[in-house]
Amino acid sequence: MKKAIIIGSTSGIGLALGCKLLTEGWQVGFTGRRAGILEEISVRYSGAAFTEKLDVTNSDMPEKIIGTLIDKMEGCDLIVVSSGVGHINSELVIAPELATIDVNVVGFTHVALAAAKYFISQGHGHLVVISSIAANRGDSGAPAYGATKAYQSTYAQALRKVTAKSSPSITVTDIQPGFVDTEMVQGDVFWLQSIDKATNQIFMAINRRCRKVYITRRWRFIAWFMRHMPDFIWHKL
Ligand SMILES: NC(=O)c1ccc[n+]([C@@H]2O[C@H](COP(=O)([O-])OP(=O)(O)OC[C@H]3O[C@@H](n4cnc5c(N)ncnc54)[C@H](OP(=O)(O)O)[C@@H]3O)[C@@H](O)[C@H]2O)c1
């Protein structure tokens, strides 16, 4: 039986992907800060789901909790980093920027390193990073969010190179979703994708061991435009 741990799986993409993996016969370790939701998951999917409370900003915890889950599940083939926060901050207030960096950069790095080191030690495994389409270019609405997602994407690229030197059986996947219908997305946005469609495409990308995918696929065009649009147009949007 294949085994996965999803960091940030009490709601949204992480929770939906965890449930999808369970229906596909995987064992899944769920994590997040909301203990009540974790309790519900462990009761509902008793035997197949394992849960551990984890705040990724608590620097002592990510490596320890990932180790605890791996021991409980007696191994792990896949670790998905879906924990993340984003704050609209056109007013350029410092606190939300620092809070975003804390989770999406500092917490992310603890988790990604723990996962990479574990897979290097066992000689195989799959690390999946849920970054964002926002990684492609800095935007005015949420400066820290886009910058932290670019960090995650580049970090995944670096870990892909590090792990390739160690074993060809380790894969690092960068998933870049556009807008997905979760608690994180507020207000009117365009091309909002259902959580089911996004989850199915992420699951396919995992099975194919892709390096980088846009979710849904048509967001690759937006990514291209974001990267290539001249500043005089980008600054007007
Ligand atoms: N929805 C979108 O349109 C979209 C688009 C592109 C990328 N993404 C990315 O997809 C990922 C998942 O987001 P989502 O849309 O599914 O949002 P969500 O429903 O808000 O899920 C975020 C998850 O992160 C966890 N989390 C937040 N802070 C944490 C912390 N300090 N320690 C541990 N876990 C923490 C939350 O769990 P607890 O609150 O229980 O800790 C929750 O499980 C994020 O990285 C986000 O940036 C989302």
The ligand as a Tripos MOL2 file, in Angstrom:
@<TRIPOS>MOLECULE
LIG
   48    52     1     0     0
SMALL
NO_CHARGES

@<TRIPOS>ATOM
      1 N1         -6.8940   28.2480   -3.5030 N.am      1 LIG1
      2 C1         -6.1730   28.7880   -4.4670 C.2       1 LIG1
      3 O1         -6.7050   29.4640   -5.3850 O.2       1 LIG1
      4 C2         -4.6900   28.5630   -4.5210 C.ar      1 LIG1
      5 C3         -4.0280   28.9720   -5.6890 C.ar      1 LIG1
      6 C4         -2.6610   28.7660   -5.7860 C.ar      1 LIG1
      7 C5         -1.9800   28.1730   -4.7480 C.ar      1 LIG1
      8 N2         -2.6470   27.7910   -3.6150 N.ar      1 LIG1
      9 C6         -1.8620   27.1750   -2.5480 C.3       1 LIG1
     10 O2         -2.4230   25.9390   -2.2030 O.3       1 LIG1
     11 C7         -2.1010   25.6490   -0.8360 C.3       1 LIG1
     12 C8         -3.3650   25.2260   -0.1220 C.3       1 LIG1
     13 O3         -4.2530   26.3440   -0.0580 O.3       1 LIG1
     14 P1         -5.8360   26.1870   -0.0590 P.3       1 LIG1
     15 O4         -6.3650   26.9920   -1.1740 O.co2     1 LIG1
     16 O5         -6.1840   24.7610    0.0470 O.co2     1 LIG1
     17 O6         -6.1800   27.0100    1.2790 O.3       1 LIG1
     18 P2         -6.7310   26.5720    2.7040 P.3       1 LIG1
     19 O7         -8.0070   25.8370    2.5680 O.co2     1 LIG1
     20 O8         -6.6910   27.8150    3.5030 O.co2     1 LIG1
     21 O9         -5.6350   25.5270    3.2430 O.3       1 LIG1
     22 C9         -4.4360   25.9280    3.8220 C.3       1 LIG1
     23 C10        -3.8950   24.7890    4.6510 C.3       1 LIG1
     24 O10        -2.6610   25.2310    5.2150 O.3       1 LIG1
     25 C11        -2.6650   24.9450    6.5950 C.3       1 LIG1
     26 N3         -1.8640   25.9220    7.3300 N.ar      1 LIG1
     27 C12        -1.9470   27.2740    7.3400 C.ar      1 LIG1
     28 N4         -1.0650   27.8060    8.1970 N.ar      1 LIG1
     29 C13        -0.3980   26.7520    8.7540 C.ar      1 LIG1
     30 C14         0.6170   26.6390    9.7280 C.ar      1 LIG1
     31 N5          1.1520   27.7170   10.3470 N.pl3     1 LIG1
     32 N6          1.0720   25.3970   10.0620 N.ar      1 LIG1
     33 C15         0.5310   24.3070    9.4680 C.ar      1 LIG1
     34 N7         -0.4370   24.3280    8.5480 N.ar      1 LIG1
     35 C16        -0.9040   25.5550    8.2010 C.ar      1 LIG1
     36 C17        -4.1320   25.0220    7.0150 C.3       1 LIG1
     37 O11        -4.3480   24.2140    8.1780 O.3       1 LIG1
     38 P3         -4.6130   24.7950    9.6630 P.3       1 LIG1
     39 O12        -5.3490   26.0920    9.5210 O.co2     1 LIG1
     40 O13        -5.3980   23.7170   10.3340 O.co2     1 LIG1
     41 O14        -3.2500   24.9410   10.2380 O.co2     1 LIG1
     42 C18        -4.8080   24.3960    5.7970 C.3       1 LIG1
     43 O15        -4.8660   23.0000    5.9410 O.3       1 LIG1
     44 C19        -1.4720   26.9200   -0.2580 C.3       1 LIG1
     45 O16        -0.0820   26.7670   -0.2070 O.3       1 LIG1
     46 C20        -1.8630   27.9900   -1.2670 C.3       1 LIG1
     47 O17        -0.9320   29.0400   -1.3080 O.3       1 LIG1
     48 C21        -3.9910   27.9730   -3.4780 C.ar      1 LIG1
@<TRIPOS>BOND
     1     1     2 1
     2     2     3 2
     3     2     4 1
     4     4     5 ar
     5     4    48 ar
     6     5     6 ar
     7     6     7 ar
     8     7     8 ar
     9     8     9 1
    10     8    48 ar
    11     9    10 1
    12     9    46 1
    13    10    11 1
    14    11    12 1
    15    11    44 1
    16    12    13 1
    17    13    14 1
    18    14    15 2
    19    14    16 1
    20    14    17 1
    21    17    18 1
    22    18    19 2
    23    18    20 1
    24    18    21 1
    25    21    22 1
    26    22    23 1
    27    23    24 1
    28    23    42 1
    29    24    25 1
    30    25    26 1
    31    25    36 1
    32    26    27 ar
    33    26    35 ar
    34    27    28 ar
    35    28    29 ar
    36    29    30 ar
    37    29    35 ar
    38    30    31 1
    39    30    32 ar
    40    32    33 ar
    41    33    34 ar
    42    34    35 ar
    43    36    37 1
    44    36    42 1
    45    37    38 1
    46    38    39 2
    47    38    40 1
    48    38    41 1
    49    42    43 1
    50    44    45 1
    51    44    46 1
    52    46    47 1
@<TRIPOS>SUBSTRUCTURE
     1 LIG1         1 GROUP 0 **** ****
